[in-house]
Amino acid sequence: PGTYFTPITGFEWNDELGINRPLFGNSINTERLNHYHNVGFTYTYLTSILGKTTVIFVNLNNIFNFKNQQLPLYNEEYQIKGFTHFQRFTFYTGLIVTL
């Protein structure tokens, strides 16, 4: 997240494979993805239920549902048409009981 990548500057036709082959720029890692933003919340509660040690937990991740860029998506002419994104808002809860 927020890392650098080498952009594709163009393409050339490859007769042998029958596809467009990407051409990369001379400078490595000259483009950068947007910064990664995340606000989360975790709550853990340790208690005893029926004499057994019990942990109850709740986790909220990416509360504000930020769209964090993961990888660029290219069209058939190797122009950036968008980005894939990391998972957005997640919520999970659980219970751990010792036996």
Secondary structure as GFF3:
##gff-version 3
##sequence-region A 1 99
A	DSSP	beta_strand	4	5	.	.	.	ID=ss1
A	DSSP	beta_strand	8	14	.	.	.	ID=ss2
A	DSSP	beta_strand	19	24	.	.	.	ID=ss3
A	DSSP	beta_strand	31	32	.	.	.	ID=ss4
A	DSSP	beta_strand	41	49	.	.	.	ID=ss5
A	DSSP	beta_strand	52	61	.	.	.	ID=ss6
A	DSSP	beta_strand	69	74	.	.	.	ID=ss7
A	DSSP	beta_strand	80	85	.	.	.	ID=ss8
A	DSSP	beta_strand	90	97	.	.	.	ID=ss9
###
